[in-house]
Amino acid sequence: MMATSECKLVFDSLLRSGRRAMIDRRTFLLASAVCAGTVGLGVSTGCVSNVFIEGVQEGSHNRATVYSGGAIYPASGAAYAEAAVVRGGSFIYAGSLEKALSAAGPNCKRVDLEGRMMIPSFFEAHAHPNLGSLFDLRELDYADGKRTPEAYVAHVRRYLQDHPGIQALRGLGWDISEFSDGYPRKELLDQASTDIPIFIRDAGQHMAWVNSKALACAGVTRGTSDPVGGRIERDATGEPTGTVLDMATNFIEAALPPVTVEEEKELILKFQEMEHRLGVTGHMCAAVVPNSTHYAAYRGLLAEEKLKMYSQLAFYMLPDSYKDTIEWLSKEIASFEASEPNEVLGLRMAKFFIDGVVSGQTAYLLEDYASRPGYRGESMWPADMNAIQDAFRQCGKEGLRIHIHALGDAAVRFGLDALEAAATPNRNAITHIELADPKDVARFKGLETIATINPYWFCKGDSFGNVELVQLGQERTKHMYPAKTLYEAGVRVAAASDYPVSSIPDPLVGIEMAVTRTLPQAWRGGRSKEACTLNPDEAITLDQALDAFTLSAAYAYGLEGTTGSIEAGKSADFVVLDRNLFTGPPSEAKVLETWFRGELVYQA
């Protein structure tokens, strides 16, 4: 454990039954060991001809490797290749075996895939590694498996007893449905400690339960105003009760003792290790605080040559500070690109939150919440849109790609309206899209806006009946999470997990759920397929799902010329699977090897 310790709320009863809790409003269950029981690949040598590739003659210092004997899937819509050739960290050919051997030159290494599948490695189009790894690295399981407010407190108390001297405790994983009296209160956490600030985010990452010490660290009193885009829950007298929402969570957490740069490096490497195990070699970090230790850690790992995945950083843009952030980021980009330009790390992204989540009634809807007539949420940015349009225009001038969090249909429309008014197309994206008016879906293509979907949520989880159904009503739930509709409108679609909202961001599971709109059979918890299925008419094809996790995700970040497919001239970023995804459930396939820029970064 590190000096500044955190905890994660994990439920042991689920782990014992071979399941793991899906974070955020739905129960998505995943295997904890996805790469067990694999068999080594056959290797031989002896290619046949001497050729020159890009002016370099083949020799022992630049030996080519020829992969054949399996299902080599170059990209969505492309025919299978008989063989692929890697040399010097790049693909130099993909196609017929005869031409592959000719391109490879003498003394090349040959790898027999033995019927296995070779595909481009995956790209995680939206994740929060700084949150997920922070909690995973300091995981603490429940001893009794209970999920009650009292069990949470006992859990935190045990952790503090086992880790004396820590400066702050951060946690993750409670659900609002577990608190029968409404939002959780500070008095409960005060039973664990009033000396150490305690800050526990809910499963969806948009609410936090805090103790009195955490509120005091941030100077929150009855007289403290709600921050822009956030809310501090209060009782009838105005006293803060111990729950904060959306931007108020950042306000509180910023006042806690920070995680150090060295700790942040370890967290990123922990995330990287997990991603490699799942076949992922690229990600977008969806909310980086400017000039933070997290940002410094990415820069440090790049300089140390330890960053083994494409890392696109999206920086928080807030209504009251976006001008300063854009000015800082502009200078940072200029310095970075002048001194250490590298495709592995990208800084040209801006993250905007338009709304929150349905479970906290902070999603911005076109019609009232079913459970709260007269209220439909509100935008986190001023409703007159002047500020967000100005922010978008400034981002456009600096060449920043805009990435918008929008769950509600009103938030999606708000984001599209602002993009249209700002007129700065630059592969901007809207992510999550729990609801969208059909007229707005059609606008994505015209505005050249990417839709970043979360297939891991395309199901009816355990919380569906008491969260989405209650908050949205029956009719709106029939239209949740459009996917096929986006493709039919000609929209470019990328896929993401929003880790740690999806607790283990396994693309093979996400791909299957995009195609089936339900949980994999092994993870339904005894429920039927029909009981878990959400809007099957929105299912997409397996080719489309693979593209969303590979080439289109790379495209979203300007990396389609570098990665995302198996073709000559691209980086050798690929995965070897134990079986062909088109012959059985993708979730049952296993990653045997993950390669990044021609380097083996994971082997089962």
N, C-alpha and C positions, 0 to 999 in steps of 0.2 A: 504493500500500500504506500501511496505517496503522502507527503506532508499535509497537503490539503485534500481531505478525503470526501468522497461522495457515496451515496447509496443508490441502488435501483430496487424498485418494488417488483419482485419476481415471484410467481406463485408455484410452489413446489409440487402441488398436486397435479398441475398440468404437465410439469416436466416428467414426473414419474409415469404418467400415462402416455408418454411419447409425444406430447403436444406442447406448444409454447404459445403464450398469449399474444394475440395480435394487438398492437397498440392502436388506440384511437377509434372509438366508436364501432368497431367491428371485430369479430373474432377470427382472425386469419391465422391458421395453425401451420407451423412449419417444422420440419425435422431439424434437429440440432446437429446432426452429423451427416452432411450431404455427400461426403466423399469417401465413404468406407468401402472396403472390399473390392478394390480395383486391380487390374492386371496390367503389367508393363507392356509397352509397345515393342514390336519387333524391329530390330535395326540391322541393316546390312550396308555394304559399300560396293562401289563398282559402277560408275557411270561411264558413258561411252565416247564423248566427243569433247574436243578442245575448242571453246568459243570465247569471244571477248564480249563482255557486258559493260556498257558505259565506260569503255576505255580501260577496264581493269582485267588483266588476264587472271584466270582462276589459278589459285595456288593454295598451299596449306594454310597461309595466313588469312585467306578469304574463302574458306571452304563452303560450298553450297550444300543445302540439305533438301532432298526431294521427299515429299510426303505423297503417298499413294496407297491404294488398296482399301479405301474407305469412302464414305460419303462426304465429299468436300463441297461445302455450300458457300459459294463466293459472296452472294448477296441476294436479297429478295428479288424474285423475277428472273434471276440468272440460272442457266443450266448448271448442273453439277459438273465440277471439274474432275478429270481423271487424276490430276496431280497438281501440286503447288510446290514452288521452289522458293526457299528462303536463303538469302545470303547477306551478310553484313548488316543484319537487323531489319532487312526489308524483303518484301516479296519481289521477285524478279520475273515470275511467270506463274500463271494458273491456266490450265487447259489440258491438252492431251498429254499422256505419259510420254509419248515419243518426243514431242517438242520440249517437254520438261527436262528430259534427260539430256537433250542437246543443249539447252540453255544452262544446265547445271555445270557442265564441264567435267573434266576427269577428277578422280579421287573424291567425288562428292559422297556425302553420307545419304543413305536411303532409309527412310522410316516407313515400315509397313503398318498402316493403321488397323489392319486386321478387322475390317468391317466397321470400325468405329466412325464417329462423325467429327469433322473439322469445320468450325464455323468462325466468323469474326468474333473477337471478344466483345463483351457487352459494355455499354456506356450508361452510367447512372445519371439521368438527365436532371435530377433534383434530389438532393439529400442534405442532411445536417450532420455531418460527421463529428463536428465539435460538440453536438449534444449527445448523439448516440454513443460515441466512443467514451465520452466522459462518464456516462452511467454504466456502460457495459464493463469498463475496466475496473470498476469498483462494485461489482455485482454482489448482492447479498440476498440469499434465498430465504423465503419464509420457512420456519420450522414446522408450522402447523397447517399451512395452506389456506388460512382464512383470509377473506377479503372484506374486512370491516374497518370502520374508523379506528376502533380500539386496537385492532391488530396492526394497523399502520403505526400507531403510536408506540406500541410495544416493539415493533420492528425497528423503529428509529432509536428508541431508548437502548436496545441491545447493541445497535451499531455504535452509538456514542460511548457506551461502556467498554466496548472492544477496541475503540480507537481514541484514547484520551489525548488531549492536546491539539486536536484539529481546530482549525480556525473557522470553518463553516461546513455545513452539510447540505449538499444538493441531492435531490432525488427525482424520481420519475415513476409514473405508472398508476396513480389513482384515477378512479372514474366517478363522475358526478352521480351516476345511478346508485353508487354505494353509500351515498349520504342521504338518508331519508328526510332529513330536516332542511335540505337545500345545500347551499355552498358550505364547505368545511370551514371551521372556525379556528382562530389562533389559540384559543384556550386549550384545545386538545393537544396541539404541538407543544404548548408551554409545559405540559405535563412531562414531556421528554427533556426539555431544557429551556431556560430563559436566559442562559449565558451565551450559548452558541447560536448564531443565526441559522435557521432551518428554512430551506426553500425547496419545495417539491412540486414539480410541474405535473399537470394531469397527463393522461396518456396521449391526448391530442396536441400537446405543446402550446395551447393557447390560454391556459389558466394555470395559476400556481397557488398552492396552499403554503402559507408562511406563518411563522411564530412571531411573537411580539418583538423579539430581538431583531429579526430581519426587517420588520417595519421601522424599528428605531434606527437601524443602520441607514435606512433611506430617508430618515427624517419625516416619515409619514405620520400625520396626526389628523384630528378632525378638520383642521383648517387646510389640509393639503388638497389642492385641486387635482382632478383626474388628468393624467397626461393625455396629450392628443392621441387619439386612436386607442385609448385604453380606459379601463374602469377599475376603481377600487371599491369593492363591495363594502357597504356600511349598514349599520343597524339604524333603528328609527331615530336615534340621537345624533347620527352622523359619525359615530365611532367606527373606524375600520375593523372589519370582522375577521380578516385573515385570509381572504381570497382576493386575488387580483387577476385581471383579464387582459389579454393581448398586450398592447404596448406598455401597460403598467407592470407586466412581468419583467420586461427588460429594465424598466426604471428601478425595480427592487433589486434585481440580480446585479445590476451595475454597481450597486453600493456594497456588495459582499466582497470579502477578500478575494482577489483574482487568482485564477489558475496561472501558473508561471509559463514562460515560453518553453522550458524544458519539459514540463508536464504536457503542454499542448503538443509538442513533437511526439511524445509517446502515444498520445491519444490518436493522432493522425496515423501513425504507423500501425496502431491497433486496428483502426478502420481499414487501412490499406491491406493488412493481412487478411482480414475478413473478406474484403472485396476480391482479392486474388483467389481465395478459396472458392468463391462463387462465380468465377470466370469474368470478373469485371476489371477493366484496365483504364477506365475514365469516369470522372464524376464531376458534377457541378455542386459546389458548396453554396447552399442557397441563402445564407444570411451571415455575412462576415461584417463584424463591426470594424469600421475604419481605425487604423493605427492600433489594433488590438494585439494581444499576445498570440491569438490564434493566427492572425495574418503573419506576424513575425515568424511563427513556427513554420508555416509553409515556405516562406522565403529561406529560412535556415535549412530546411530539409532539401530544398532544391540546390542550394550551394554545396551541401554535403553529399549530393548525388544519391540521396536516399529516397527521393520521391519517384516511385515506380508506377505512376498512373497519371494520366492527363487530369489536371486539376484546374477547373474553371471557378474562379471566386466571384461571387455576386455580393456586392456591398450594400448594406442597409441604406435606404433613402427614406428619410422621415420628413414630414411636413415642416417642422421647425428647424431642420438642420441640413436639408439636401444641398443647399448652395455651398456650404462649407465642405460637405462631403465630396461633392463633385470637384471643387477646387483642389482639395487634398488628393483625390484620386487621380486627377489629371497630372499633377506633379509627380506622383508616385509611378504612374505608367511611363512617363517620359524618362524618369531615372532608370526604371527597370529595363525598358526596351533599349536604352542606350548602353547599359552595362552588362546585362545578362539575358538577352532575349532567348526564349526557349519555349517551344510549343507545349512542353509539359506543364507549364504554369501560365494561366491566362488571367488577366486582371480586368478585362474590359466588360464588366457586367454590373448592372444596377438592379437591386431587388426592391420591389414595391409591394406593400401589403395594402390591398383595397378593403378586405374584410377579414373576419375570423373564421369561426366554425359553427355549424348548425347546433352542436351539442350545448354550446354556451350561449346560444341565441345572438351570436356576434357575426354570423354570416349575413350578408346584405341581400335581401330578397325583393323580387318585384311585387309579391303579394304577402300579406300578413302571415306570421307564424300561426300554424293551426292551434298551437297551445297558448297563443297570446294575441288575441284579436286587437287590431289597431297598432301593432308593432311589427315592423319588417326588417329591423336592423338598420345600420347606417354605414356609410363609407368612413374609413379611417382617415381619408383625405377630405378637405373642405368640399362641400357639395357644389359650390360654384365652379369647381374644376380649374380655376385659374392657376392655383399652385401646382397641381399635378401636370397640367399642360406645359407650364413653364419648366418644370423639372424634366419632362420628357424632351422638350426642345434643347435644353442644355445638355442632356445626355446625348442627344443626336449630334450636337456640335462636337462633342468630345469622342464620338465613335463608340459610345457605350451601348451594348445591347440591353434592352429593358426586359426584365423578368417579373411578371405580375402574379401575385397570389390572389386568386379570386375563386371562391367556392360557390357563392350564391349567384343566381341569374342576374340580379341587379348589379353585382360587383363585376361580372363579366361584361355587361353592357357599359358600365362606367369606364372600365379599362379600355374597351374598344373605342368608345367615344373619345377618350383622351388621346389614344394613339392616332385616331383619324384627324383630330384637330391639330396635333403636333406635327403630323406628316413627316415622321422620321423613320421610315422602314429600315430595319437593320437586323433582320432575323429576331425580332422581338418575340416574346412568348407569354402566353397566359397559362398558368398551371392550376391543376386540381379540377376545376370546372364540374362541380357536383351537379349543378343545374345550369342550363343555358336555353334561352328562348331560341326556337328554330330560326327566326330572322337574324339573330346574332351569330349563330353558327355559320350561316352563309357569308358573314362579313369577314371571317378570319382570312379566307383566301385573298380577297380583294385588298386587305390591309397587310398582306404578306406576314401574317402573324402565326407563329407555331403554337399548336395545342400540345401541352405536356400533360399527359394523362397518367393516372395511377391505377393500373390494372389490379393491384393487390386489394383494392377496395371494391372490386366488381363482384360483390356477393352480398347476401343477407347474413351478416354476422349475428352473434348472440344479442348484441345491443340494438339491432334493427327495430324491434318491436317497441322498445321503450325510449328510443332516441329519434331516429329519422322519421319513423311513422308518427310518433307523437308530435314532433316539431313541424313536419311538412304536410302531414295528411296523406291519405291513400293515393290520391291522383298524382301529386308531384313525385312521389316515390317511384311511380311507373316510368319516370323519365330521367332518373338519376344517372349520372356518369355516362353521357353520350360518347360513343366511340365510332361505331359504324357510320353514324350520321356525319361525323367529321370527315371520314374518308370519302363518303359520297359527295360531300361538298368540295372535295379537292384540297382539303387542308393538309399541310405537312404535320405529321404527328410524331412526337417523341414520347418515350415512356420512362417512368421513374417510380421509385418506391416511397419517396419522402421520408426515408430512414431518419430517425428511429420510429416514425409513425407506423411503418411496416417493420417489425422488430428484427427480422432477418431478411434483408433485401435480396432474395434469391431470384434472379431474372427468369429461371426456368419455371418457377411457380407463377411469377407475374405473367409470363407468356401464356401459360395454360389458362389462367383466369381471364385473360383478355379474349381467349378463344371460346371458353366455356361459360363465362359469367357466373361461375360458382366456385366453391372451394374444392381443391383436390379431394378425392375420395377419402384418403387417409386422414384428412384433417377436419372432417365434418362433425366430429364429436357425437356420432350416433344419429345425427339428423339425416334426412333424405336429401338427395341431390336437388329435388324440387324445392325443398324448404330453404335451401341455401342459394338458390338461383335468383339473380337480379337482372331483370330486363334482358332476356336472351336475344331479343331482336337487335340489340346493340353489339352483339358478338362480332369480332373481326376474324380474319383468316390467320392461319399460322404464319404465312409469309409476311403479312402486314405486321403481326406482333413481333416477329424477329427483326424486321426493319426498324420498328419503333425503338427497339432496344440496342440497335447497332448503328446503321448508316444514318438514319434520320436524326438520331440523338447526336451523333458526331456533327451532322450538318447544322444543328441548332447552335453550335459553338464554333462554326467556321473551320472544323477539322475534317470535313468530308474528303479533302484531298490528301489527308494524312492517314486516317484510320477509318474503321467502320465496315470495310469489305476486304475480301481477299483478291487482290489484283496487283499487277506489276506496278512498282513505284510507290506502293504504300508500305507503311510500317508493318512489320510482322507482329501484329497484335491479334492473337487467335486463341481459341479454346479447343481442346480435344475432349469429346464426350464419349461415354461408354456405349452409346447407342444412337441411332438415327431418331431425331425428334418427330419425324413424320410417321413413325411406325408404332408409337405408343404415347402414353401421357408424358409430356415434357417434364412434369414435376418428379417423375420417377427416374429420370436420367441423372447421371453423376458427372461432375467435372473431374477429369483425370489430370489434365494439364492446363495451365494458363501461361501464355507467353506475352511479354510486353517488349516491343522493339527488339525482337529476336532473342530476348533473355527469358529463360524459364523462371517464372516467379512463383509458381505453385505446382506441386506434383502430389497427387494423392498417395 
